[in-house]
Amino acid sequence: MSYFNNRKPTSEHVYAETVIWQCSSCNCWSREEFVLANEPNCPVCNSKMNRETKNIRVE
Ligand SMILES: [Zn+2]
């Protein structure tokens, strides 16, 4: 495991461009793979959600 011992900060995380549904009215969003509807409404405020890509933490 010596190749992991390179003094990188432990707070370093992996981010990836991911397709999400973003609410048009509030900050609520959900990863597309967890949304079954074709045109979902926000679970918080029931507004329309827009399909976007977002750089989110995956690890
Ligand atoms: Zn909302």
PDB file of the backbone (N, CA, C, O) and the ligand in Angstrom, with CONECT records:
HET     ZN  A 101       1
ATOM      1  N   MET A   1       0.827  -1.209   0.000  1.00  0.00           N
ATOM      2  CA  MET A   1       0.000   0.000   0.000  1.00  0.00           C
ATOM      3  C   MET A   1       0.857   1.253   0.000  1.00  0.00           C
ATOM      4  O   MET A   1       0.348   2.337   0.285  1.00  0.00           O
ATOM      5  N   SER A   2       2.145   1.141  -0.311  1.00  0.00           N
ATOM      6  CA  SER A   2       3.017   2.309  -0.195  1.00  0.00           C
ATOM      7  C   SER A   2       2.659   3.389  -1.214  1.00  0.00           C
ATOM      8  O   SER A   2       2.981   4.558  -0.999  1.00  0.00           O
ATOM      9  N   TYR A   3       1.997   3.024  -2.325  1.00  0.00           N
ATOM     10  CA  TYR A   3       1.656   4.039  -3.323  1.00  0.00           C
ATOM     11  C   TYR A   3       0.544   4.966  -2.844  1.00  0.00           C
ATOM     12  O   TYR A   3       0.301   5.999  -3.469  1.00  0.00           O
ATOM     13  N   PHE A   4      -0.137   4.624  -1.748  1.00  0.00           N
ATOM     14  CA  PHE A   4      -1.135   5.535  -1.184  1.00  0.00           C
ATOM     15  C   PHE A   4      -0.500   6.534  -0.216  1.00  0.00           C
ATOM     16  O   PHE A   4      -1.126   7.520   0.174  1.00  0.00           O
ATOM     17  N   ASN A   5       0.715   6.274   0.155  1.00  0.00           N
ATOM     18  CA  ASN A   5       1.361   7.072   1.189  1.00  0.00           C
ATOM     19  C   ASN A   5       2.092   8.259   0.575  1.00  0.00           C
ATOM     20  O   ASN A   5       3.310   8.380   0.701  1.00  0.00           O
ATOM     21  N   ASN A   6       1.328   9.149  -0.102  1.00  0.00           N
ATOM     22  CA  ASN A   6       1.975  10.251  -0.820  1.00  0.00           C
ATOM     23  C   ASN A   6       1.597  11.623  -0.250  1.00  0.00           C
ATOM     24  O   ASN A   6       1.664  12.626  -0.960  1.00  0.00           O
ATOM     25  N   ARG A   7       1.204  11.671   1.018  1.00  0.00           N
ATOM     26  CA  ARG A   7       0.956  12.906   1.753  1.00  0.00           C
ATOM     27  C   ARG A   7      -0.118  13.776   1.109  1.00  0.00           C
ATOM     28  O   ARG A   7      -0.057  15.000   1.226  1.00  0.00           O
ATOM     29  N   LYS A   8      -1.095  13.185   0.433  1.00  0.00           N
ATOM     30  CA  LYS A   8      -2.230  13.958  -0.066  1.00  0.00           C
ATOM     31  C   LYS A   8      -3.172  14.266   1.094  1.00  0.00           C
ATOM     32  O   LYS A   8      -3.311  13.456   2.011  1.00  0.00           O
ATOM     33  N   PRO A   9      -3.816  15.422   1.063  1.00  0.00           N
ATOM     34  CA  PRO A   9      -4.773  15.707   2.146  1.00  0.00           C
ATOM     35  C   PRO A   9      -5.938  14.728   2.109  1.00  0.00           C
ATOM     36  O   PRO A   9      -6.428  14.380   1.034  1.00  0.00           O
ATOM     37  N   THR A  10      -6.379  14.285   3.273  1.00  0.00           N
ATOM     38  CA  THR A  10      -7.446  13.284   3.331  1.00  0.00           C
ATOM     39  C   THR A  10      -8.794  13.864   2.919  1.00  0.00           C
ATOM     40  O   THR A  10      -9.744  13.114   2.692  1.00  0.00           O
ATOM     41  N   SER A  11      -8.891  15.196   2.818  1.00  0.00           N
ATOM     42  CA  SER A  11     -10.165  15.809   2.452  1.00  0.00           C
ATOM     43  C   SER A  11     -10.387  15.815   0.940  1.00  0.00           C
ATOM     44  O   SER A  11     -11.397  16.338   0.471  1.00  0.00           O
ATOM     45  N   GLU A  12      -9.478  15.251   0.186  1.00  0.00           N
ATOM     46  CA  GLU A  12      -9.622  15.248  -1.262  1.00  0.00           C
ATOM     47  C   GLU A  12     -10.700  14.248  -1.690  1.00  0.00           C
ATOM     48  O   GLU A  12     -10.650  13.075  -1.319  1.00  0.00           O
ATOM     49  N   HIS A  13     -11.666  14.720  -2.470  1.00  0.00           N
ATOM     50  CA  HIS A  13     -12.766  13.865  -2.892  1.00  0.00           C
ATOM     51  C   HIS A  13     -12.840  13.815  -4.406  1.00  0.00           C
ATOM     52  O   HIS A  13     -12.250  14.641  -5.103  1.00  0.00           O
ATOM     53  N   VAL A  14     -13.573  12.832  -4.901  1.00  0.00           N
ATOM     54  CA  VAL A  14     -13.748  12.669  -6.332  1.00  0.00           C
ATOM     55  C   VAL A  14     -15.076  13.293  -6.753  1.00  0.00           C
ATOM     56  O   VAL A  14     -16.118  13.005  -6.165  1.00  0.00           O
ATOM     57  N   TYR A  15     -15.032  14.145  -7.769  1.00  0.00           N
ATOM     58  CA  TYR A  15     -16.234  14.787  -8.293  1.00  0.00           C
ATOM     59  C   TYR A  15     -16.454  14.333  -9.733  1.00  0.00           C
ATOM     60  O   TYR A  15     -15.498  14.000 -10.432  1.00  0.00           O
ATOM     61  N   ALA A  16     -17.713  14.317 -10.179  1.00  0.00           N
ATOM     62  CA  ALA A  16     -18.004  13.924 -11.547  1.00  0.00           C
ATOM     63  C   ALA A  16     -19.195  14.703 -12.084  1.00  0.00           C
ATOM     64  O   ALA A  16     -20.116  15.034 -11.338  1.00  0.00           O
ATOM     65  N   GLU A  17     -19.176  14.992 -13.376  1.00  0.00           N
ATOM     66  CA  GLU A  17     -20.321  15.606 -14.044  1.00  0.00           C
ATOM     67  C   GLU A  17     -21.450  14.583 -14.077  1.00  0.00           C
ATOM     68  O   GLU A  17     -21.301  13.503 -14.647  1.00  0.00           O
ATOM     69  N   THR A  18     -22.579  14.927 -13.464  1.00  0.00           N
ATOM     70  CA  THR A  18     -23.687  13.984 -13.329  1.00  0.00           C
ATOM     71  C   THR A  18     -24.978  14.664 -13.767  1.00  0.00           C
ATOM     72  O   THR A  18     -25.198  15.842 -13.482  1.00  0.00           O
ATOM     73  N   VAL A  19     -25.836  13.906 -14.468  1.00  0.00           N
ATOM     74  CA  VAL A  19     -27.130  14.457 -14.874  1.00  0.00           C
ATOM     75  C   VAL A  19     -28.065  14.452 -13.670  1.00  0.00           C
ATOM     76  O   VAL A  19     -28.225  13.432 -13.000  1.00  0.00           O
ATOM     77  N   ILE A  20     -28.680  15.599 -13.405  1.00  0.00           N
ATOM     78  CA  ILE A  20     -29.565  15.737 -12.256  1.00  0.00           C
ATOM     79  C   ILE A  20     -30.838  16.461 -12.666  1.00  0.00           C
ATOM     80  O   ILE A  20     -30.902  17.062 -13.739  1.00  0.00           O
ATOM     81  N   TRP A  21     -31.850  16.401 -11.808  1.00  0.00           N
ATOM     82  CA  TRP A  21     -33.042  17.227 -11.935  1.00  0.00           C
ATOM     83  C   TRP A  21     -32.941  18.327 -10.896  1.00  0.00           C
ATOM     84  O   TRP A  21     -32.853  18.060  -9.698  1.00  0.00           O
ATOM     85  N   GLN A  22     -32.955  19.576 -11.368  1.00  0.00           N
ATOM     86  CA  GLN A  22     -32.839  20.731 -10.482  1.00  0.00           C
ATOM     87  C   GLN A  22     -34.180  21.438 -10.417  1.00  0.00           C
ATOM     88  O   GLN A  22     -34.773  21.745 -11.452  1.00  0.00           O
ATOM     89  N   CYS A  23     -34.661  21.696  -9.212  1.00  0.00           N
ATOM     90  CA  CYS A  23     -35.928  22.411  -9.045  1.00  0.00           C
ATOM     91  C   CYS A  23     -35.788  23.848  -9.540  1.00  0.00           C
ATOM     92  O   CYS A  23     -34.758  24.490  -9.332  1.00  0.00           O
ATOM     93  N   SER A  24     -36.843  24.346 -10.202  1.00  0.00           N
ATOM     94  CA  SER A  24     -36.801  25.709 -10.729  1.00  0.00           C
ATOM     95  C   SER A  24     -37.090  26.751  -9.653  1.00  0.00           C
ATOM     96  O   SER A  24     -36.857  27.938  -9.883  1.00  0.00           O
ATOM     97  N   SER A  25     -37.589  26.349  -8.491  1.00  0.00           N
ATOM     98  CA  SER A  25     -37.986  27.308  -7.452  1.00  0.00           C
ATOM     99  C   SER A  25     -37.139  27.253  -6.180  1.00  0.00           C
ATOM    100  O   SER A  25     -36.979  28.264  -5.496  1.00  0.00           O
ATOM    101  N   CYS A  26     -36.601  26.087  -5.865  1.00  0.00           N
ATOM    102  CA  CYS A  26     -35.790  25.997  -4.646  1.00  0.00           C
ATOM    103  C   CYS A  26     -34.487  25.270  -4.975  1.00  0.00           C
ATOM    104  O   CYS A  26     -34.218  24.970  -6.138  1.00  0.00           O
ATOM    105  N   ASN A  27     -33.696  24.994  -3.972  1.00  0.00           N
ATOM    106  CA  ASN A  27     -32.383  24.395  -4.201  1.00  0.00           C
ATOM    107  C   ASN A  27     -32.406  22.882  -4.260  1.00  0.00           C
ATOM    108  O   ASN A  27     -31.357  22.244  -4.349  1.00  0.00           O
ATOM    109  N   CYS A  28     -33.592  22.307  -4.212  1.00  0.00           N
ATOM    110  CA  CYS A  28     -33.711  20.855  -4.206  1.00  0.00           C
ATOM    111  C   CYS A  28     -33.275  20.266  -5.549  1.00  0.00           C
ATOM    112  O   CYS A  28     -33.618  20.808  -6.600  1.00  0.00           O
ATOM    113  N   TRP A  29     -32.527  19.168  -5.523  1.00  0.00           N
ATOM    114  CA  TRP A  29     -32.161  18.480  -6.758  1.00  0.00           C
ATOM    115  C   TRP A  29     -31.983  17.003  -6.467  1.00  0.00           C
ATOM    116  O   TRP A  29     -31.786  16.600  -5.320  1.00  0.00           O
ATOM    117  N   SER A  30     -32.055  16.196  -7.528  1.00  0.00           N
ATOM    118  CA  SER A  30     -31.931  14.756  -7.356  1.00  0.00           C
ATOM    119  C   SER A  30     -31.199  14.166  -8.547  1.00  0.00           C
ATOM    120  O   SER A  30     -31.382  14.626  -9.674  1.00  0.00           O
ATOM    121  N   ARG A  31     -30.388  13.170  -8.319  1.00  0.00           N
ATOM    122  CA  ARG A  31     -29.708  12.508  -9.433  1.00  0.00           C
ATOM    123  C   ARG A  31     -30.740  11.840 -10.335  1.00  0.00           C
ATOM    124  O   ARG A  31     -31.712  11.247  -9.867  1.00  0.00           O
ATOM    125  N   GLU A  32     -30.501  11.954 -11.655  1.00  0.00           N
ATOM    126  CA  GLU A  32     -31.458  11.436 -12.628  1.00  0.00           C
ATOM    127  C   GLU A  32     -31.754   9.956 -12.408  1.00  0.00           C
ATOM    128  O   GLU A  32     -32.890   9.515 -12.580  1.00  0.00           O
ATOM    129  N   GLU A  33     -30.733   9.190 -12.026  1.00  0.00           N
ATOM    130  CA  GLU A  33     -30.932   7.741 -11.878  1.00  0.00           C
ATOM    131  C   GLU A  33     -31.882   7.395 -10.735  1.00  0.00           C
ATOM    132  O   GLU A  33     -32.382   6.271 -10.675  1.00  0.00           O
ATOM    133  N   PHE A  34     -32.144   8.352  -9.813  1.00  0.00           N
ATOM    134  CA  PHE A  34     -33.060   8.097  -8.708  1.00  0.00           C
ATOM    135  C   PHE A  34     -34.465   8.615  -8.996  1.00  0.00           C
ATOM    136  O   PHE A  34     -35.360   8.466  -8.165  1.00  0.00           O
ATOM    137  N   VAL A  35     -34.668   9.228 -10.178  1.00  0.00           N
ATOM    138  CA  VAL A  35     -35.962   9.811 -10.523  1.00  0.00           C
ATOM    139  C   VAL A  35     -36.612   8.958 -11.600  1.00  0.00           C
ATOM    140  O   VAL A  35     -36.033   8.759 -12.668  1.00  0.00           O
ATOM    141  N   LEU A  36     -37.806   8.455 -11.327  1.00  0.00           N
ATOM    142  CA  LEU A  36     -38.463   7.550 -12.267  1.00  0.00           C
ATOM    143  C   LEU A  36     -39.331   8.300 -13.276  1.00  0.00           C
ATOM    144  O   LEU A  36     -39.538   7.807 -14.385  1.00  0.00           O
ATOM    145  N   ALA A  37     -39.849   9.491 -12.916  1.00  0.00           N
ATOM    146  CA  ALA A  37     -40.757  10.217 -13.791  1.00  0.00           C
ATOM    147  C   ALA A  37     -40.002  10.864 -14.949  1.00  0.00           C
ATOM    148  O   ALA A  37     -38.823  11.195 -14.822  1.00  0.00           O
ATOM    149  N   ASN A  38     -40.695  11.043 -16.089  1.00  0.00           N
ATOM    150  CA  ASN A  38     -40.094  11.728 -17.228  1.00  0.00           C
ATOM    151  C   ASN A  38     -40.008  13.229 -16.996  1.00  0.00           C
ATOM    152  O   ASN A  38     -39.044  13.874 -17.409  1.00  0.00           O
ATOM    153  N   GLU A  39     -41.011  13.779 -16.341  1.00  0.00           N
ATOM    154  CA  GLU A  39     -41.024  15.202 -15.996  1.00  0.00           C
ATOM    155  C   GLU A  39     -41.403  15.348 -14.531  1.00  0.00           C
ATOM    156  O   GLU A  39     -42.553  15.647 -14.210  1.00  0.00           O
ATOM    157  N   PRO A  40     -40.438  15.138 -13.642  1.00  0.00           N
ATOM    158  CA  PRO A  40     -40.755  15.115 -12.208  1.00  0.00           C
ATOM    159  C   PRO A  40     -41.066  16.500 -11.649  1.00  0.00           C
ATOM    160  O   PRO A  40     -40.632  17.519 -12.186  1.00  0.00           O
ATOM    161  N   ASN A  41     -41.826  16.512 -10.562  1.00  0.00           N
ATOM    162  CA  ASN A  41     -42.043  17.735  -9.795  1.00  0.00           C
ATOM    163  C   ASN A  41     -41.221  17.649  -8.513  1.00  0.00           C
ATOM    164  O   ASN A  41     -40.955  16.565  -7.993  1.00  0.00           O
ATOM    165  N   CYS A  42     -40.828  18.816  -8.024  1.00  0.00           N
ATOM    166  CA  CYS A  42     -40.013  18.887  -6.819  1.00  0.00           C
ATOM    167  C   CYS A  42     -40.757  18.264  -5.633  1.00  0.00           C
ATOM    168  O   CYS A  42     -41.923  18.589  -5.404  1.00  0.00           O
ATOM    169  N   PRO A  43     -40.100  17.372  -4.874  1.00  0.00           N
ATOM    170  CA  PRO A  43     -40.762  16.763  -3.706  1.00  0.00           C
ATOM    171  C   PRO A  43     -40.950  17.753  -2.558  1.00  0.00           C
ATOM    172  O   PRO A  43     -41.734  17.498  -1.644  1.00  0.00           O
ATOM    173  N   VAL A  44     -40.237  18.879  -2.599  1.00  0.00           N
ATOM    174  CA  VAL A  44     -40.303  19.861  -1.515  1.00  0.00           C
ATOM    175  C   VAL A  44     -41.383  20.907  -1.789  1.00  0.00           C
ATOM    176  O   VAL A  44     -42.236  21.155  -0.937  1.00  0.00           O
ATOM    177  N   CYS A  45     -41.351  21.531  -2.991  1.00  0.00           N
ATOM    178  CA  CYS A  45     -42.263  22.645  -3.268  1.00  0.00           C
ATOM    179  C   CYS A  45     -43.184  22.358  -4.457  1.00  0.00           C
ATOM    180  O   CYS A  45     -44.006  23.202  -4.813  1.00  0.00           O
ATOM    181  N   ASN A  46     -43.057  21.171  -5.081  1.00  0.00           N
ATOM    182  CA  ASN A  46     -43.925  20.734  -6.165  1.00  0.00           C
ATOM    183  C   ASN A  46     -43.794  21.568  -7.443  1.00  0.00           C
ATOM    184  O   ASN A  46     -44.708  21.571  -8.268  1.00  0.00           O
ATOM    185  N   SER A  47     -42.673  22.275  -7.620  1.00  0.00           N
ATOM    186  CA  SER A  47     -42.439  23.026  -8.848  1.00  0.00           C
ATOM    187  C   SER A  47     -41.831  22.122  -9.907  1.00  0.00           C
ATOM    188  O   SER A  47     -41.393  21.008  -9.620  1.00  0.00           O
ATOM    189  N   LYS A  48     -41.813  22.621 -11.137  1.00  0.00           N
ATOM    190  CA  LYS A  48     -41.177  21.896 -12.236  1.00  0.00           C
ATOM    191  C   LYS A  48     -39.683  21.751 -11.994  1.00  0.00           C
ATOM    192  O   LYS A  48     -39.049  22.631 -11.413  1.00  0.00           O
ATOM    193  N   MET A  49     -39.126  20.631 -12.447  1.00  0.00           N
ATOM    194  CA  MET A  49     -37.685  20.429 -12.308  1.00  0.00           C
ATOM    195  C   MET A  49     -37.046  20.427 -13.685  1.00  0.00           C
ATOM    196  O   MET A  49     -37.635  19.953 -14.656  1.00  0.00           O
ATOM    197  N   ASN A  50     -35.825  20.965 -13.757  1.00  0.00           N
ATOM    198  CA  ASN A  50     -35.099  21.059 -15.017  1.00  0.00           C
ATOM    199  C   ASN A  50     -33.936  20.084 -15.026  1.00  0.00           C
ATOM    200  O   ASN A  50     -33.255  19.883 -14.020  1.00  0.00           O
ATOM    201  N   ARG A  51     -33.726  19.479 -16.199  1.00  0.00           N
ATOM    202  CA  ARG A  51     -32.634  18.531 -16.344  1.00  0.00           C
ATOM    203  C   ARG A  51     -31.337  19.300 -16.582  1.00  0.00           C
ATOM    204  O   ARG A  51     -31.244  20.106 -17.509  1.00  0.00           O
ATOM    205  N   GLU A  52     -30.346  19.047 -15.746  1.00  0.00           N
ATOM    206  CA  GLU A  52     -29.073  19.757 -15.848  1.00  0.00           C
ATOM    207  C   GLU A  52     -27.936  18.799 -15.530  1.00  0.00           C
ATOM    208  O   GLU A  52     -28.152  17.687 -15.049  1.00  0.00           O
ATOM    209  N   THR A  53     -26.722  19.255 -15.811  1.00  0.00           N
ATOM    210  CA  THR A  53     -25.577  18.506 -15.317  1.00  0.00           C
ATOM    211  C   THR A  53     -24.945  19.299 -14.184  1.00  0.00           C
ATOM    212  O   THR A  53     -24.921  20.529 -14.204  1.00  0.00           O
ATOM    213  N   LYS A  54     -24.438  18.579 -13.205  1.00  0.00           N
ATOM    214  CA  LYS A  54     -23.876  19.198 -12.021  1.00  0.00           C
ATOM    215  C   LYS A  54     -22.627  18.422 -11.644  1.00  0.00           C
ATOM    216  O   LYS A  54     -22.564  17.201 -11.783  1.00  0.00           O
ATOM    217  N   ASN A  55     -21.635  19.160 -11.164  1.00  0.00           N
ATOM    218  CA  ASN A  55     -20.408  18.525 -10.696  1.00  0.00           C
ATOM    219  C   ASN A  55     -20.602  18.128  -9.238  1.00  0.00           C
ATOM    220  O   ASN A  55     -20.480  18.968  -8.347  1.00  0.00           O
ATOM    221  N   ILE A  56     -20.900  16.863  -8.990  1.00  0.00           N
ATOM    222  CA  ILE A  56     -21.185  16.450  -7.630  1.00  0.00           C
ATOM    223  C   ILE A  56     -20.165  15.445  -7.134  1.00  0.00           C
ATOM    224  O   ILE A  56     -19.469  14.798  -7.916  1.00  0.00           O
ATOM    225  N   ARG A  57     -20.092  15.328  -5.816  1.00  0.00           N
ATOM    226  CA  ARG A  57     -19.151  14.426  -5.187  1.00  0.00           C
ATOM    227  C   ARG A  57     -19.633  12.983  -5.333  1.00  0.00           C
ATOM    228  O   ARG A  57     -20.772  12.678  -4.978  1.00  0.00           O
ATOM    229  N   VAL A  58     -18.801  12.110  -5.841  1.00  0.00           N
ATOM    230  CA  VAL A  58     -19.202  10.721  -6.007  1.00  0.00           C
ATOM    231  C   VAL A  58     -18.444   9.791  -5.075  1.00  0.00           C
ATOM    232  O   VAL A  58     -18.803   8.619  -4.959  1.00  0.00           O
ATOM    233  N   GLU A  59     -17.388  10.287  -4.396  1.00  0.00           N
ATOM    234  CA  GLU A  59     -16.649   9.460  -3.446  1.00  0.00           C
ATOM    235  C   GLU A  59     -16.220  10.270  -2.257  1.00  0.00           C
ATOM    236  O   GLU A  59     -15.582   9.741  -1.347  1.00  0.00           O
TER     237      GLU A  59
HETATM  238 ZN    ZN A 101     -38.466  22.835  -5.073  1.00  0.00          ZN2+
END
